[in-house]
Amino acid sequence: MQRQSAQTLPEWVPPEVQRYLDHTEGGCSIRQLARDLKCHPSTVLRQIRRVENRRDDPLVDCAICELAVAHFDGQTAPKYRQFTDAVMLKAAALEVLARLCQSGAVLAVVEGMEKAVVVREGEAMMSKFAVEQGLAGNLALLGWIGCTRPGRLRRYHITPMGRTFYSRLMAERENQARAKLEQGFSEAQSGFLPKQGDKVKDRRTRYGLGETPLDMLARLHDKSGEPFLARALVDAGKRLREGFELAQIGDHLAQGRAYFATSESCGRALPPKQSAASAAAKKRAAEAMAALGPGLNDIALRCCCHLEGLEVAERQLGWSARSGKIVLRIALGQLKAFYDEMDERLGEARSNQLIG
């Protein structure tokens, strides 16, 4: 027998979850849902199966159960009633997603605990941030966080969908703040506001360059839960970039000094003279690239020094998709071995201050 919903579901609930609840809790048949959506019943069936498979995640299962109780049984859902509004959910999720975007941040959920915590791996527990179980369940239901290590202590990382939503939400807030500042001059300077008929050009979203391709790969985990790139491999890649950047800076400074030091009576500029530090950095970078050899030094130069993305590097080199990260890991392993051998040969302790 078909059971009607006590009240409409919140607007932030994904359409697939709404159809799943209408079928499992409301008693609406798949064919009826397909007729309402004007699609084939197999399309609705695949959507319902996807949601059913996601219920293996305890957070997603709890969120769906609470929505079913609140909107089909008419009972109160204390964990989720404060997030029925989409605006309230976005405001609460913004702080959680901002912390999860940090390197090494995870959302830990312990079985039997009322709250989850956001911590950064390797840091003291004093920096933890408590999160309501209801909010964590909504984030998992929306696909903004995903479980990477199941068990009694489950760990959740932010997903690419969550990062996209966080970037879009931050851009909206930035645009709103900018609009308020511009409106503040409207009384004295009304000419700054666009007139009717003028085409307003969309502002390009700003992005930060503090995160390198190596940092993005370092957040990935393999099937066993281990980081795709060890910290030593990331440091080796940043060390290569350090030598590359120091050599480039030294070349520019030497060329500038040679240009301004040229006499007016001289017909051509003197060849620039590099400093000892710049020459040493250039020598180290050249030796590292020579040690990698052709193929490996191409991907290392593009991703570590020029900060090109893996997709761009694969397209430029003519490689197959998703093969660049494997080759880059091999290159970083040989690069680490080269630097270890060089440090042992020179017998010098190197500073840990790296670029990026």
N, C-alpha and C positions, 0 to 999 in steps of 0.2 A: 504494500500500500504506500502511495506517495505521501510524504510528510512535508509540509510547507515549512519554510524557514521562519523562525520567530522574528527576525529582523535581517535586514540586508547586511551582507558581509562588508567589512571595511574596504575602502577603495584601493588600499595598497596591496591587498591579497592578489597574488598572480592569477590570471584567468584559468590556468590549468588546475590550480588548487580549488578554485570556485566550482569548476565542473566536476572535480573529484568529490567534493563535499555534496554537491547536488545529486550525484549518483549514489554515493555510499550512505549518506545521512538523509538526504531528501527523498530518496527512492525514485528519482527520475531515471528512466531508461537511457541507454546510450543512443538508441535511435531517436528518441525525443530530443536529446541534447543536440544531435547532429542536424535534425530538422530546424531547430531554433537557430543554429549557427550556419545553416545552409552549407554543410560540408558532408563528406562521407563518414559513415559511422566508424570506419577503421581509424580515421584521424583522431576522433575523440577517444577511441580505445587505447591508442598509443599514448596519448596524453595522460590518461588515467593510470596506465601501467607505469609510466615514468614517476608519477607522484607516489604510487604504491611502493616502488622500489626505493624511493628516498626515505621512506618511513623506517628504514633500518637505522637511520641516524636518530638517536633518542631526542635530540633537540627538535628536529623536524616532526617527529611523531608526537611529542608533547604539544607543540604548537597547533598541529592539526586537531588533536583531541580537544584542546581548549577552545578552538574556534567552533568545533562541532557542538560542544556543550553549551557555549554561549549563544549561538545563533540558530540552533535547531532544537535544543531542549529548553531554552529560555532561562537557563541558570546563569549565575554570575561566574565570571572567569577572573579571579583576582590577579592572576599573573599578567593578563593581557588587556584588561579593561582600560588601562591608562594609555595604551597605544592604539586605540581605535581610530584616532585621527592621523592622517598621513603627515600633517605638518609636525605633530608631536613626535611621531616616529622618526622623521628625518632629523629633527633637532637632537633627539636622544642618540641616534645612530651616528651622528657626525663625530662626536667625541670619541666613540669607540673605534670607528674606522680610522680616525686620525692616529690613534695610538697603534692600531694594527698595521698601519702603513710604515711604521718604523722598522728598521732592520732588526731581525731576530725576535719580533714581538709575536706572541701567541695568546690565544684565549683558551684558558684551561678550565675544564668543567669536570668536577669530581662528583661521582655518583653519591647521591644522598645529601649533597650540599645545596643550600637555597640560592646561592649566588655563584657566578663565575668570576674569574679574575683575568685581567690582561697583564701579562708579565713579559719581560724581555729576557731571553735566554742568556745566561752568564752574568746577570746583574743581581743585586741584592733584592730580597723580597720586599724591602721597604718601598720600592717603586711600583708596587702592584696597584691595579685599578679595578675596583669591584664593579660588576655588571649584573643587572637583574636577569634571572633565568628567562623571564618572559621576553625581554629585549633580545637576548642571545638567540632564543628560539625563532623570533621574527627575522633576525638577520640570516639565520640558516635557512629558513623557509623561503626567503627572497633570493637565496643563492649568493649573498654577499660574503659569507664565510663558509668554509668547507672543512670537514674533519679530515685531518691528515694522519692521525694516530688514534685508532679506537682503543677501547679498553675501559678500565675503571677510571683512569685519569685520561680524558680525551682532550686532544689538542686541536684547535681550530686556527687556520690561517685565512687571511683575507684572499678572496678570489679575484681574478681579473675583472669580473663584473662589479665586484665591490670597489675596486680601485677606480673603475670608470665612473661609477656613481659618486664616489667621493670627490673626484676631480670636477665633475659637473656641478655638484653641490657647492664646492668651494668657489667655482667660477660664478655661480649665481649670487652667492653672498658678496663676492668682490664687486660684481656689477651693481648690486643694490647699494653697497656702501659708496661706490663711485657716483651713482645717481643722486644719493642724498647730498654728497659734497657739491655736486654741480648745481643742484637745486638751491643750495644755500646762497648762491650768488644771484638768484633770479630777481631779487628786489632791486639790487643796484645795477646789475648787468644783465638785462633781459635779452640782449642780443646774443648771448652765449647759447641760448636755447634754440633747438632746430625749429624752423618755421614750417608751416603747413605746405605740403607738396615736396619738401626736401627729402631726399632718400637718406635714411640713416644707415651708415655703413657699420656692419657688425664688427665689434672689436675682436681681434684675435686673442684667443686664450693664451695667457702666459704659462710657461712651463719652466721647471727648474732643471738645471744641468748638473746638480750635485750627485745624481745617481748615475753611475756608469753601467755599461752592459755587464760587467763582471759582478756588480752588486745585485743586478737583477737575477743573474744565474745563481748567485750564492743563496738566494732565497728558495730555489727549487730543491726538492727532495726526491730521492730515488724510491724504488719499491720497498726497500727496507727501512725507510724513514731517515736515512742519512743524508746530509747535505750533498747536492750534486757537485759543488766545488768546495773543497776544503779551504780553511782559512789560509793555509800556507800557499795554496795555488793562487788565491786572490791577491795575496801580498806580492807574489812573484810578478803577476801581471801589472800591479800598480808600481812595482819597482822598475819595470821596463818603461812604463809611461813616464816615470820620474826622470830617468835618464834621457828619454826622448824630448821631454819638455825643457829640461835644462840645456840641452844642446841647441834647441831652437831659439831659446831666449838668448843664449850666448851669441849665436849667429846674428840675430837682429841687433843686439847691442854693439857688436863689433862693426857691423856695416854702418850703423849710425855714427859711431866715433870716426870711422874712416871717411865718411862723407863730409862731416863738418870740419875734420882736421885737414882736408885737402887744400892746398894753397891755390889762390886764384890764378897764379901764373902757370900752374901745372895743367896740362891738357887732359889728363885722365886721373881717376881716383886710384889711390894706393890700395893694394889688396888688404882686406880686413884681417886683423890679427886677433885670434881668439885668446881668451883667458885660459889659464891652466885648468880651472875647474870645468869650464865649458868643453874644452878638448877632452878631458878625462871622461866626462859624461857621454860625449859623442862616441868615444872609443868603446865604452862599456855597452852602449846600445848597439853599436855595430857588431861587436863580438857576440852579443846575445842573439841578434838576428842571424848571424852567420852560423851559430851553433844550432839553431832550429832548422835551418835548411829551407829549400823552396817548398812551398805548400803550407808548412806550418808557420813560417814567418809571415806569410801573407795574411792569414787569419789573425795572428797575434798583432800585427801592425795595424790592421783595420779596427779590431775590437778594443785593443788595449791602448793604442796611441791615438788613433783618429776617432775613437769612440763611436764607430759605426755599429748599428744594430746587426744582429745575426741574420735577419732576413735580407737586409741590404747587402751584407757581405756575401751571403750565399748566391744572391742574384748576380752580383758583379763577378764572382769567381766561377759561375756556372755550375754550382753544386746543387745536389738535391735538397729538398726541404728537410729541416730538422737534423741535417748532418753537420752543420757548422759547430753546434755546441759540443759534439763528440770530438771533432778535430781540435777545437779550442782547448778542451780539457787535456788532450794529449800534448798539445803545444805548451800549455802551462806546466804540465808535469816535467817536460824536458827543460823548460825555462827554470823551474825551481832547482832541478839537478845542476844546471849550469851555474846558478848563483851560489848554491851551496859549495860547489867545487871551487869557485872563484874566492869565496870568503875563506875557505880553508887554506887556499894557496896563499892569499895575502895575509891571513892571520889577523884580520881587522874586524872589530865589532861595528856593525852598521846601525845607524840611527833608525828608529821605527817611524819617524815622521815621513809619511808618504803623501803623495798628491792624490786627491780623491778620497 
